[in-house]
């Protein structure tokens, strides 16, 4: 489907940051801007699927082949 361009430490950091932001959403569900934590879906998805469209546009590839 898409070429893999996210790998190594970059992938691990994206998954950890995405999970932390989603945990913040559930832990702070009563705050006014708790919906902003849902942005964690983006780094989590790019880490899991190893594909970042912005990296593709910029020509960056951190995935070892």
C-alpha positions as CSV (number, residue, x, y, z in Angstrom):
1,X,0.0,0.0,0.0
2,X,2.4,2.7,1.2
3,X,6.2,2.5,1.3
4,X,7.6,2.2,4.8
5,X,9.6,5.3,5.7
6,X,9.5,5.2,9.6
7,X,11.8,2.9,11.5
8,X,14.0,2.5,14.5
9,X,13.9,4.9,17.4
10,X,11.6,7.2,15.4
11,X,9.0,4.5,15.3
12,X,9.3,3.7,19.0
13,X,9.0,7.4,20.0
14,X,5.9,7.8,17.8
15,X,4.2,4.9,19.5
16,X,5.1,6.0,23.0
17,X,4.1,9.6,22.4
18,X,0.8,8.5,20.8
19,X,0.0,6.2,23.7
20,X,0.9,8.9,26.2
21,X,-1.4,11.4,24.5
22,X,-4.3,9.0,24.3
23,X,-3.8,8.0,28.0
24,X,-4.0,11.8,28.8
25,X,-7.3,11.9,27.0
26,X,-8.8,9.2,29.2
27,X,-7.2,10.4,32.4
28,X,-8.2,14.1,31.9
29,X,-11.6,13.5,30.3
30,X,-13.3,16.2,32.4
31,X,-11.0,19.1,31.3
32,X,-12.1,21.7,28.7
33,X,-9.6,20.7,26.0
34,X,-9.3,17.0,26.6
35,X,-10.3,16.4,23.0
36,X,-6.9,17.8,22.0
37,X,-5.2,14.7,23.3
38,X,-6.8,12.8,20.4
39,X,-4.0,14.1,18.2
40,X,-2.1,11.2,19.7
41,X,-3.8,9.0,17.1
42,X,-1.6,10.5,14.4
43,X,1.8,9.5,15.8
44,X,0.4,6.2,17.0
45,X,-0.8,5.3,13.6
46,X,2.3,6.4,11.8
47,X,4.4,4.4,14.2
48,X,2.3,1.3,13.8
49,X,2.0,1.4,10.1
50,X,5.6,2.7,9.6
51,X,4.4,5.3,7.1
52,X,4.4,9.1,7.4
53,X,3.0,11.1,4.5
54,X,5.0,14.2,5.6
55,X,8.2,12.2,5.5
56,X,7.3,11.1,2.0
57,X,6.7,14.7,0.8
58,X,10.0,15.9,2.4
59,X,12.0,12.8,1.1
60,X,12.9,11.6,4.6
61,X,13.3,7.9,5.3
62,X,14.4,6.5,8.7
63,X,13.5,2.9,7.9
64,X,16.5,0.7,7.2
65,X,16.0,-1.6,4.2
